[in-house]
Amino acid sequence: MNAAMARIDCVLVRPQHPGNIGSAARALRTMGLSRLLLVAPQRFPDAEASALAAGADALLDAAPVHATLDAALAGCTLALGLSARRRGVSLDELDPRAGAARAFAHAAAGGRVALLFGNERTGLENDELARCHAMVRIPSVDDFSSLNLAQAVQLMAYELRLCALAAAPDAVATDAAPEPPAGLHEVETFFAHLWRTLDAIDFHKGRAAHTVERRLRRLFLRAQPSLRELRILHGVLADAERMAQLAQPRSAQGE
């Protein structure tokens, strides 16, 4: 199995139909992918999922079930959200071929990638897409964008298979390669620290924080800082919080 493909997770978020879970497992297995993750599935395990896996039982049996998306994304350093239509979120938009190329290159460099597929009825919600570095939009026709979940998985798996076939079989990361990006859990911890610090220094000055936070989230997700860079940023924020505390009147400090 290609080492890069082994670092790519297919994450089904709130799937409703067990048949789609089994079909997705089959789609992944035929293209050389081995990691299927489930977030709050409506029915799983289920006989229909096993039947439609059609021989991909080992992949299906190994699929972990997570209660939350954050738990499923733990350890991932690049997340791409799949959508058949444009959503009201500020994300870079890729077509499936470009999305697969980005995912494969990231995995080949040693990162762990998550491809997020949403619920059959609603797709990915905006707060789920906000966890992603970019959106992959499948360019279906405007008047009929109802692509089956397992079909979307097959499409992306095929594009990734092409990337794997085109890659040099002995390609490895070099010593000169940059540090890998921090995991999404560490990035979310940084965001929580950043929001606290902005409150501590009264950055918003009574204005709604949502717009600024959304733009800062997009900035840092695009930058993909390493763990070392996040530690530096945490240090900057800690000093800003300390200075804000010192600037408060003594009465506000409880003295």
Secondary structure, 3 states (H helix, E strand, C coil): CCCCHHHEEEEEECCCCHHHHHHHHHHHHHCCCCEEEEECCCCCCCHHHHHHHCCCHHHHHCCCEECCHHHHHCCCCEEEEEECCCCCCCCEEECHHHHHHHHHHHHHCCCCEEEEECECCCECCHHHHCCCCEEEECCCCCCCCCCCHHHHHHHHHHHHHHHHHHCCCCCCCCCCCCCCECCHHHHHHHHHHHHHHHHHCCCCCCCCCHHHHHHHHHHHHHHCCEHHHHHHHHHHHHHHHHHHHHHCCHHHHCC
